[in-house]
Amino acid sequence: MLCAPRRRERYGYSRYCELYTRWEGRLSPVMRQRHPAGERLFVDYAGHTVDVICPETGEVRTAHIFVAALGASNYTYVEAS
């Protein structure tokens, strides 16, 4: 059975604006920032802790995860402390 080609809907300007605003509301915008090299360093601790187990003794210690990122290159450093 052959189907008829789908007819394209056409909108007036006000309907287009309404649909565009509805579509735009579903986006999660990202703010792009420019940072000259060496100007910014972002640091924080990650939310959760991790268990670090000593392979020799089996001792379990809790560590926080430290994170640093350079603004221009996004070069990232991570360390359990």
C-alpha positions in Angstrom: 0.0 0.0 0.0 1.5 3.4 -1.0 1.1 6.3 1.3 0.5 9.8 0.1 3.4 12.2 0.8 3.0 14.1 4.0 1.9 17.7 3.6 4.1 20.3 5.2 2.5 22.6 7.7 3.0 26.3 7.3 2.9 28.8 10.2 2.3 32.5 10.5 4.9 34.5 12.3 3.1 34.6 15.7 2.6 30.8 15.6 6.3 30.3 14.7 7.3 32.5 17.6 5.1 30.6 20.0 6.5 27.2 18.9 10.1 28.5 18.9 9.7 29.8 22.5 8.3 26.5 23.6 11.3 24.7 21.9 13.8 27.1 23.4 12.5 26.5 26.9 13.6 22.8 26.6 17.3 23.8 26.0 19.9 23.8 28.7 22.1 26.7 27.6 25.8 26.8 28.2 27.7 30.0 28.9 30.9 30.1 26.9 33.7 31.9 28.7 37.1 33.0 27.3 40.1 32.9 29.7 43.5 34.1 28.7 46.1 31.4 29.4 47.2 31.3 33.0 44.6 33.8 34.2 42.1 31.4 35.8 42.3 28.2 37.8 39.1 26.6 39.1 39.4 24.4 42.2 36.9 22.4 44.2 36.3 19.1 46.0 34.0 16.5 44.3 30.8 15.8 46.2 31.4 12.2 47.2 34.3 10.5 49.1 36.0 7.3 48.0 37.5 4.4 50.0 41.2 3.9 49.5 42.4 0.4 50.4 46.0 -0.3 51.3 47.0 -3.4 49.3 49.5 -4.6 51.9 47.5 -4.2 55.1 43.9 -4.0 53.8 43.3 -0.8 55.8 40.4 1.2 54.4 40.7 5.0 54.6 38.2 7.6 53.3 39.5 10.2 50.8 38.1 13.4 49.3 38.6 14.0 45.6 40.3 17.4 44.9 39.8 18.7 41.3 41.5 21.7 39.6 41.1 22.9 36.0 42.8 25.6 34.0 40.4 28.0 32.4 41.9 28.4 29.0 42.9 24.8 28.2 40.6 22.9 30.6 43.7 20.9 31.6 42.5 19.0 34.7 44.2 17.7 37.8 42.6 15.3 40.2 44.0 13.9 43.5 42.5 11.9 46.4 43.4 13.5 49.7 
